Amino acid sequence: MTKMKTDQAIEVVRSVRKAISKEQDHDPRKLLVYYLELQKKYAERLQSPAEVRERTSERYGDEESRSD
């Protein structure tokens, strides 16, 4: 079996997620509250799914008009 190459960025994300989970005692409810508070704190940075779709379709064109 071939060992896959580890992506350093993925490892950083996993490391941060583990640290956050540990800070919240690995409690799903505490994690949910933590992430919801972050969402409120940085609400102005977040985009709705519709905004993401619009930006994506502007950049790459409508999916229906794409040919695979």
C-alpha positions in Angstrom: 0.0 0.0 0.0 1.4 3.4 -1.0 1.5 6.0 1.7 -0.1 9.3 0.7 1.9 12.5 0.9 0.7 14.7 3.8 -0.5 18.1 2.9 1.0 20.6 5.4 -2.0 23.0 5.2 -4.4 20.1 6.1 -2.2 19.2 9.0 -2.3 22.7 10.3 -6.1 22.8 10.1 -6.4 19.5 11.9 -4.0 20.6 14.6 -6.0 23.8 15.2 -9.3 21.9 15.3 -7.8 19.4 17.8 -6.6 22.3 20.0 -10.0 24.0 19.9 -11.7 20.7 20.8 -9.4 20.2 23.7 -10.0 23.7 25.0 -13.7 22.9 24.9 -13.2 19.6 26.8 -14.1 17.7 23.6 -17.7 18.5 24.5 -19.9 18.8 21.4 -22.2 21.3 23.0 -19.4 23.6 24.1 -17.9 23.3 20.6 -21.2 24.3 19.1 -21.5 27.3 21.4 -17.8 28.3 20.6 -18.3 28.1 16.8 -21.7 30.0 17.0 -20.0 32.8 19.0 -17.2 33.0 16.3 -19.9 33.1 13.6 -21.5 36.1 15.4 -18.2 37.8 16.0 -17.2 37.6 12.4 -20.6 37.8 10.7 -19.5 40.6 8.4 -16.9 38.3 6.9 -19.3 35.5 6.1 -21.1 35.0 2.8 -24.4 33.4 2.2 -24.6 30.3 0.0 -26.4 32.5 -2.6 -23.4 35.0 -2.6 -21.0 32.2 -3.1 -23.0 30.7 -6.0 -23.2 34.1 -7.6 -19.5 34.7 -7.3 -18.7 31.2 -8.6 -21.1 31.5 -11.6 -19.6 34.9 -12.5 -16.1 33.4 -12.4 -16.8 30.1 -14.0 -20.1 30.5 -15.8 -23.4 28.8 -15.1 -23.1 25.1 -14.4 -25.9 24.4 -16.9 -24.0 26.0 -19.7 -20.8 24.0 -19.0 -20.0 21.0 -21.1 -18.1 18.1 -19.5 
